[in-house]
């Protein structure tokens, strides 16, 4: 009698996603995005110190759809970490 080959170690295909594991993965992902968003905010302060023209360019970029989406995701990450 031949048995089918089994994986050598537990793999993601073996387990069903649980609420705690999904929230843990989301916490790590939002943590990474929180660091990147904080760098974006720090660069905003740096452009303020570099002069009005550079600040206006960066401010106009933050006003685009992509800039607003990034700021909204950063805000979600921040509040998610506060709540967690």
FIVOSE-438835 format. One line per 3 residues: for each residue x, z, y of N, C-alpha, C. Coordinates in steps of 0.1 Angstrom, whole numbers, always signed. Each point is the difference from the previous one (the first is absolute). Layout:
<nodes>
X:Z:Y:X:Z:Y:X:Z:Y | ...
</nodes>
This chain:
<nodes>
+8:+0:-12:-8:+0:+12:+9:+0:+12 | -2:-10:+9:+8:-1:+12:-8:+5:+12 | +7:+8:+8:-7:+6:+12:+5:-9:+12
-9:-1:+10:+3:-8:+11:+11:+7:+8 | +9:-8:+7:+11:+6:+8:-6:+8:+11 | +6:+12:+2:-5:+9:+10:+11:+1:+11
-5:+3:+12:+10:+1:+11:+10:+11:-3 | +12:-1:+5:+10:+10:-2:-3:+13:+8 | -6:-1:+11:-3:+11:+8:-14:-2:+7
-6:+11:+5:-13:-2:+6:+1:-10:+12 | -9:-8:+1:+0:-11:+10:-13:+1:+8 | -1:-7:+11:-12:+0:+9:-12:-6:-7
+3:-9:-10:-11:-6:-7:-7:+9:-10 | +7:+11:-3:-6:+9:-10:-10:+10:+6 | +2:+4:+13:-8:+10:+6:-10:-6:+9
-12:+6:+1:-10:-3:+10:+4:+6:+13 | -3:-7:+11:+3:+6:+13:-9:+13:+2 | +6:+11:+4:-7:+12:+3:+0:+2:+15
-9:+8:+5:-1:+2:+15:+13:+6:+5 | +5:+9:-7:+12:+7:+5:+12:-9:+0 | +2:-9:-10:+11:-9:+0:-2:-11:+11
-12:-5:+2:-2:-10:+11:+3:+6:+13 | -5:+13:+3:+3:+6:+12:+14:+3:+2 | +7:+3:-10:+15:+3:+1:+7:-13:+4
-4:-11:-6:+7:-13:+3:-4:-4:+15 | -12:+3:+4:-4:-3:+13:+7:+9:+10 | +3:+12:-4:+7:+9:+9:+14:-5:+2
+7:-4:-10:+13:-6:+1:+1:-12:+8 | -10:-9:-2:-1:-13:+8:-2:+3:+15 | -9:+9:+3:-3:+3:+14:+12:+7:+6
+7:+8:-8:+12:+6:+5:+10:-10:+5 | +2:-10:-8:+10:-11:+4:-5:-7:+12 | -13:-3:+1:-5:-6:+12:+0:+9:+12
-1:+13:-2:+1:+9:+11:+13:+0:+6 | +11:-1:-8:+13:-1:+6:+2:-13:+8 | -5:-11:-6:+2:-13:+7:-8:+0:+13
-12:+6:+0:-8:+1:+12:+6:+9:+10 | +6:+10:-4:+7:+9:+9:+12:-7:+7 | +7:-8:-7:+10:-9:+6:-6:-9:+10
-12:-6:-3:-6:-8:+10:-4:+7:+13 | -4:+12:-2:-3:+9:+12:+12:+3:+8 | +11:+3:-8:+13:+3:+7:+5:-12:+8
-2:-12:-6:+5:-12:+7:-9:-2:+12 | -12:+4:+0:-9:-1:+12:+6:+9:+11 | +4:+12:-3:+6:+9:+10:+13:-6:+5
+8:-6:-9:+13:-6:+4:-2:-11:+10 | -10:-9:-3:-3:-11:+9:-5:+5:+13 | -6:+12:+1:-4:+6:+12:+12:+3:+9
+11:+5:-7:+12:+4:+7:+8:-13:+4 | -2:-11:-7:+9:-12:+2:-5:-8:+12 | -12:+2:+4:-5:-7:+12:-14:-5:-1
-5:-4:+11:-14:-4:+1:-3:-13:-8 | +9:-10:+1:-2:-13:-6:+0:+1:-15 | +9:+8:-6:+1:+1:-15:-12:+8:-5
-4:+11:+8:-11:+8:-3:-13:-9:+0 | -2:-8:+10:-12:-9:+0:+0:-9:-11 | +11:-6:-5:+0:-8:-11:-4:+7:-13
+6:+12:-2:-4:+8:-12:-14:+5:+1 | -5:+3:+12:-14:+5:+1:-9:-12:-3 | +3:-12:+5:-9:-11:-3:+0:-3:-15
+12:+2:-7:+0:-2:-15:-9:+10:-7 | +1:+13:+5:-9:+10:-6:-15:-3:+2 | -3:-8:+11:-14:-3:+2:-5:-12:-8
+9:-6:-8:-5:-11:-9:-7:+6:-12 | -7:-8:-7:-7:+4:-12:+9:+7:-10 | +12:-6:-2:+9:+6:-9:+5:+14:+4
+3:+1:+13:+4:+13:+6:-11:+11:-2 | -12:-4:+3:-11:+9:-1:-2:+5:-15 | +1:-10:-9:-1:+3:-14:+11:+10:-5
+12:-3:+5:+11:+9:-4:-2:+14:+6 | -4:+1:+12:-3:+13:+6:-11:+8:-7 | -11:-8:-4:-11:+6:-7:+5:+5:-14
+8:-8:-7:+5:+5:-13:+9:+12:+2 | +8:+0:+10:+9:+11:+3:-8:+13:+3 | -11:-2:+7:-9:+12:+3:-7:+5:-13
-4:-10:-9:-6:+5:-12:+11:+7:-8 | +12:-4:-1:+11:+6:-7:+2:+14:+5 | +0:+1:+14:+2:+13:+6:-11:+10:-4
-12:-4:+2:-11:+9:-3:-1:+3:-15 | +3:-9:-9:+0:+2:-14:+10:+11:-4 | +12:-1:+6:+10:+10:-3:-4:+14:+6
-6:+0:+12:-5:+13:+5:-10:+6:-9 | -9:-8:-5:-11:+5:-9:+5:+4:-14 | +11:-7:-4:+5:+3:-13:+8:+13:+0
</nodes>
